[in-house]
Amino acid sequence: MKYTLIEESGQYALILRGESMTQYAVVSGLDKKIGSWDWTCCYYDFGTFSELTKAEALFRALDYYLMRTNEKHIPWARMSEIATLLKDGLIEDGEEEAYRYMADVAELSDTEAEYFGLDMEQYREATGDDTDDPPAPSSADGDYSPAHPCDAPGMSASDFV
């Protein structure tokens, strides 16, 4: 079978394969001399007759390849599962606080919040202004308090030295 080698490590290889070259595959036991392999671990089609784009197919094949060749690699699906379990645990401990945490600390985008299945109305409310903890005043808002005396109109640092 026709193929192009992308990466090889140990017994595994990531290849672009097929007559029309519309599959990324992870194979085991690649024999470059005769152009065959012992078995195909996984493959991802892309193009006209596939729901995957070329980039998505490459990402999935690369993720699988790294899972097989790099002991420190955590597959995307597992990381997504872990993140979802952590999100669910936060919500179980206190929904309002969890949404506030995801908005203020994790700073999830709308796309990310939707991915995790959050109630978007509630999430958008959590991203609103926090009335309990207003932002610190700044000179842009006309604050000329003792914390920012140099920002007062007509004042400069040399006036205080």
N, C-alpha and C positions, 0 to 999 in steps of 0.2 A: 504494500500500500504506500502511496506517496505521502511524505510527511516532511515537515521542517522542524528540526530540534530547536526548542527555545531554551531549555535548561535541563541539566541532568545532575543528579546527586545520588550516589550509591546505586541501588537497584531501580530507582524511579527516574522517569523522564517526563517533562512537560513538552508536548508537541502540538503543532498545528497539523492536522491530517485530513486526508481524503482527496479525491480527484479534483473537487472544486474548492478544497481547502476551507471548509466551513465547519470544522469541528476542532475544538481544543480538547486534548485528552491527556490524562495522566496514565502512563503505561509502566509496566514492570518488566525488567529483563530485556531492554532494548539492545538489539544486535545491529549496530550501524553498518556493518559490512554487507549483510543481506537485506537490511531494511525491514526487519520484523521485530516483534516483541513477544514475550511469553503470554502476557494477558493485559487487557485494558482494565484499569482500576475504575475509571470514570471518564465520561466524555460529555461535552456540552456543545450542541449544535447552535449555530447562529445564522442569520441571513433570512432569505425570503420565506422559508417554511418553518421558521422558529420564532418563538415569542421573545427570545433573548437577542440583545444586540451583541455585536462582536466584543465590545468592552465588558458587558455583563458575563458573557461566556468565558472570557479570559480571566475575569475576577474569580469566578467560581472554580475554574480549573486550577488557578494559582493558589487559591485558598486550600483546596484539597492537597495539592502538591506540597505546600508548606507544612500542612498537618502531618504528612508522611515523612518529610525530610528535616524538619526543624522541631526538636523536642520542646522548645519554648513557645512555639506558635499555638495560639488559641483560635480555633476556627470562628469565623464570623457568626455562624448560627449559634454556637455556644455562648459567645459574648452577648449576643442579642438575648438569649435565654436568661443569662445571669442578670443583665440589666433589667429585664422585665420582672424577674423574681424580686429584685431589690426595690423596684418601683412599687410592686404590689405590696411588699412588706411595709414600705413607708406609708402607703395609703391606709393599710390596716391599722397602723399605729396612730393615725390622725390625718384624716383626709385634707382638711384645710392647711395644716402645717406642711403636709407632703407637697401639695400644689405650690405653696409659697417657696418651699425648698427647691423644687424643680424649676421654678421661675427665677428665683434670686441667685441660687448657688450653681445649679446645673446649667442655667440659662438656655433651656431647650428652645429650639426654633419651633414654629408652628408645625413644620413637617415632622420634626422629631417627636413632638407631643402627640401628633396624630398617629405616628408609628406605634407608640406605646399605648394607644387606645385611651388617652386621657379625654375627659369631657372638655371640649375646646372652649365652651363658654366659661366654665369654671377656671380653666387654665388662663384664659385671657383676663379674667377678673384678678387672678393672683399676680399677673404681671403689671397691673395698674399701680398707681402711686400708693406707697405705704404711708397711711396717715399716722400710724403709731411711731414711725421712725422717719421723720422727714429728712431729706438730704441736707447735708451741711451747707450753710450759706457760702456763696462765692462772690468774688468781686464782680463777676459778670451780672450778678443780681443786685448790685448796688450795696454790697456789704462793706462798710468802712469801720467795722468794729475793731477793738484792740488787737484782734487776731490778724487783721489785714489793714493796718493804718497806712501802709505805703500805697494802697490802691485808691485812697481818697483823691478826688480831683485836686490837681495842683500840688500834690505831695510826691516826694521821691525818697529813695533810701538815704540820700545825702542829708535830708532834713532831720534824720534821726541819728546821725553819726557824730 
